[in-house]
Amino acid sequence: MTNLGTFRAYLVSYLRNHPMINQDMTFLVRQLPPAADGLPIEIYVFSDDKRWAAYEDIRSDIFDHILAVTPEFGLRVYQHPSGKDVQEVASSGQGLGQGQQSA
């Protein structure tokens, strides 16, 4: 199994054991087709709490956890560069991808 497959299995287990996820409704964790900016993972689950503010808190906690554990699987989260990112690269005199050392 690949690190991506292991990550996906971890997400399923994490969400199956999450106390605020409704286990009786649609539950889906899957890879979407690869794109130029990465390999998207879709998470489609429902919370037990139907209040909007509580739902937002649950969703935020889940994504905080996912972002924190992603490096443990040898994976990185991709985000399109923002204006600030581009400014920092331009002011450093290095091109995108330059100045980074691989392990």
C-alpha positions as CSV (number, residue, x, y, z in Angstrom):
1,M,0.0,0.0,0.0
2,T,1.2,3.5,-0.8
3,N,1.6,6.4,1.6
4,L,-1.5,8.0,-0.1
5,G,-3.5,4.8,0.4
6,T,-2.4,4.6,4.0
7,F,-3.4,8.2,4.5
8,R,-6.8,7.6,3.0
9,A,-7.3,4.5,5.2
10,Y,-6.3,6.6,8.2
11,L,-8.8,9.3,7.3
12,V,-11.6,6.7,7.1
13,S,-10.6,5.3,10.5
14,Y,-10.3,8.7,12.1
15,L,-13.7,9.8,10.8
16,R,-15.4,6.5,11.6
17,N,-14.3,7.0,15.2
18,H,-15.0,10.7,15.4
19,P,-17.8,11.2,18.0
20,M,-19.4,14.0,16.0
21,I,-19.7,12.3,12.6
22,N,-23.1,10.8,11.7
23,Q,-22.2,7.1,10.8
24,D,-25.7,6.5,9.4
25,M,-25.5,8.9,6.6
26,T,-23.4,9.1,3.5
27,F,-19.7,8.5,4.4
28,L,-17.1,8.9,1.6
29,V,-13.3,9.4,1.5
30,R,-11.9,9.1,-2.0
31,Q,-9.3,10.3,-4.4
32,L,-10.4,12.5,-7.2
33,P,-8.6,12.5,-10.6
34,P,-5.1,13.9,-10.5
35,A,-4.9,17.5,-11.6
36,A,-2.0,19.9,-12.5
37,D,-2.0,21.1,-8.9
38,G,-2.1,17.8,-7.1
39,L,-4.2,14.8,-6.2
40,P,-7.4,15.9,-4.4
41,I,-8.9,13.9,-1.6
42,E,-12.7,14.3,-1.2
43,I,-14.2,13.9,2.3
44,Y,-18.0,13.7,2.2
45,V,-19.5,13.1,5.7
46,F,-22.3,14.5,7.9
47,S,-22.1,15.8,11.4
48,D,-24.4,14.7,14.2
49,D,-25.0,18.3,15.2
50,K,-27.2,20.2,12.8
51,R,-26.5,23.7,14.2
52,W,-24.5,25.7,11.7
53,A,-22.0,27.1,14.1
54,A,-21.3,23.7,15.7
55,Y,-20.9,22.2,12.2
56,E,-18.3,24.8,11.3
57,D,-16.4,24.1,14.5
58,I,-16.5,20.3,13.8
59,R,-15.3,20.8,10.2
60,S,-12.5,23.2,11.3
61,D,-11.3,20.7,14.0
62,I,-11.3,17.9,11.4
63,F,-9.3,19.9,8.9
64,D,-6.9,21.1,11.6
65,H,-6.2,17.5,12.4
66,I,-5.8,16.4,8.8
67,L,-3.4,19.3,8.1
68,A,-1.4,18.3,11.2
69,V,-1.0,14.6,10.4
70,T,-0.5,14.9,6.6
71,P,3.4,15.2,7.0
72,E,3.4,11.9,9.0
73,F,2.5,10.1,5.8
74,G,5.2,11.7,3.8
75,L,2.6,13.9,2.0
76,R,2.3,17.7,1.6
77,V,-0.7,19.9,1.2
78,Y,-0.6,22.1,-1.9
79,Q,-2.0,25.6,-2.0
80,H,-1.8,28.0,-5.0
81,P,0.7,30.7,-4.3
82,S,-0.8,34.0,-3.2
83,G,0.4,37.4,-3.9
84,K,2.5,37.5,-0.8
85,D,4.2,34.2,-1.7
86,V,5.0,35.5,-5.2
87,Q,6.4,38.8,-3.6
88,E,8.6,36.8,-1.2
89,V,10.0,34.7,-4.1
90,A,10.6,37.8,-6.2
91,S,12.3,39.7,-3.4
92,S,14.6,36.7,-2.5
93,G,16.0,36.7,-6.0
94,Q,15.1,33.0,-6.3
95,G,12.7,31.3,-8.7
96,L,9.9,29.1,-7.6
97,G,11.3,25.8,-6.5
98,Q,14.9,27.1,-6.2
99,G,16.7,27.4,-2.9
100,Q,15.0,24.3,-1.6
101,Q,17.1,21.3,-0.7
102,S,15.9,17.8,-0.8
103,A,16.6,15.4,2.0
